[in-house]
């Protein structure tokens, strides 16, 4: 059964919260690109995306809580509140993720990240 665009984004978010890098990467195209919106390339390809997330997955309080999700064809837009660990302590970061799905994987994603704030 084919995964919908929403299923793909839900699966990668579940793997992110489980800190499962292999599961996480299974939802991304081999040559996927991650951007800070609008066009700052942060990572390209499984290796770079995996390395970026292995570091993040070491944060003990890491958790992305889905606030809302909109699906328009092959584009999925998530609004999340992400708990992260910073040198000054645990902070919440508001994030908007825009995912472009090709086939059954994420081909490109753009993130708009708010300023970390106290929980």
C-alpha positions in Angstrom: 0.0 0.0 0.0 1.4 3.4 -1.0 2.2 5.9 1.8 0.4 9.2 1.5 2.3 12.5 1.9 0.8 12.8 5.3 1.9 9.3 6.3 5.5 10.1 5.2 5.7 13.3 7.3 4.0 11.6 10.3 6.4 8.7 10.1 9.5 10.9 10.1 8.1 12.9 13.0 7.5 9.7 15.0 11.1 8.4 14.2 12.5 11.9 15.2 10.8 11.7 18.6 12.0 8.1 19.0 15.5 9.3 18.1 15.7 6.5 15.5 18.1 7.9 12.9 17.7 4.9 10.5 13.9 5.0 10.8 14.0 8.8 10.3 16.2 8.5 7.2 13.9 5.9 5.7 11.3 8.7 5.1 13.8 10.9 3.3 15.0 10.6 -0.4 18.7 9.7 -0.7 19.4 13.1 -2.2 17.0 15.0 0.0 17.7 18.7 0.9 16.9 20.5 4.1 16.8 24.3 4.1 16.4 27.1 6.6 13.6 29.0 4.8 13.8 30.3 2.2 17.0 29.1 0.6 19.9 28.4 3.1 20.9 24.8 2.5 21.5 23.0 5.8 22.0 19.4 4.7 21.9 17.4 1.4 21.7 13.7 1.2 21.3 10.9 3.7 24.8 11.2 5.1 24.6 14.9 5.9 21.0 14.7 7.2 21.9 11.7 9.4 25.0 13.4 10.9 22.9 16.5 11.6 20.2 14.5 13.4 22.6 12.1 15.3 23.9 15.2 17.1 20.4 16.5 17.8 19.1 13.0 18.9 21.6 13.1 21.8 19.6 15.9 23.5 17.9 14.2 26.5 14.7 16.4 26.4 14.3 16.5 22.6 10.6 16.2 21.6 8.6 17.7 18.8 4.9 18.2 19.6 2.7 18.6 16.6 0.5 21.7 16.8 -1.1 21.5 13.4 -0.7 19.8 10.0 -2.0 20.9 6.6 -1.8 18.7 3.5 -2.0 20.1 0.0 -1.3 17.4 -2.5 2.4 16.5 -2.2 3.1 19.3 0.2 2.7 19.0 4.0 3.1 21.9 6.4 3.6 21.2 10.1 3.6 23.6 13.0 5.4 22.2 16.0 6.6 23.1 19.4 10.0 21.5 19.9 11.7 20.9 23.3 15.5 21.2 23.0 18.5 21.3 25.2 20.7 24.4 25.0 23.7 25.5 27.2 21.4 27.8 29.1 18.9 24.9 29.7 15.7 23.4 28.3 13.9 25.7 25.8 10.9 25.5 23.5 11.3 26.4 19.9 8.4 27.1 17.6 9.0 25.5 14.2 7.2 25.5 10.9 8.2 22.7 8.5 7.3 22.6 4.9 7.8 19.2 3.3 7.8 18.4 -0.4 7.0 14.7 -1.0 8.1 12.8 -4.2 6.9 9.3 -4.4 7.0 8.1 -0.8 9.8 10.1 0.6 10.7 13.7 1.5 12.6 15.3 -1.4 13.0 18.8 0.1 12.1 20.5 3.4 12.2 24.1 4.6 12.1 25.1 8.2 11.2 28.4 9.8 12.5 28.4 13.4 11.5 30.8 16.2 13.6 32.1 19.0 14.2 29.6 21.9 12.1 30.5 24.9 11.6 29.2 28.4 8.9 26.5 28.8 
